[in-house]
Amino acid sequence: MAETKTKEQSLQKVKFSDEEVKKLKTIRDNFSDISFKLGQLEISKLSLAEQKEALETEYRTAQNTERALAEELLKKYGRGTIDIDSGEFIPVR
């Protein structure tokens, strides 16, 4: 005859085996570790976003400086080619 559990029997505490407890703790610890690493990653992303923003600002500043110098040299020397290495300006004919 098949064993049937009464309602009272099914509500009793059951002790897990040591192996089951070990597996459950491993899973819990794994989720905790993953959560921690995800948090670290988000903090790193914030830091990288700040660094990117700062570099983009520096880049725009460098572009503006280059543009201003190009306009200044154009007014002074006219159109031409600049050889930065030799320091020479070659006018367009």
Buried (B, 14 or more C-beta within 10 A) or exposed (E): EEEEEEEEEEEEEEEEEEEEEEEEEEEEEEEEEEEEEEEEEEEEEEEEEEEEEEEEEEEEEEEEEEEEEEEEBEEEEEEEEEEEEEEEEEEEE
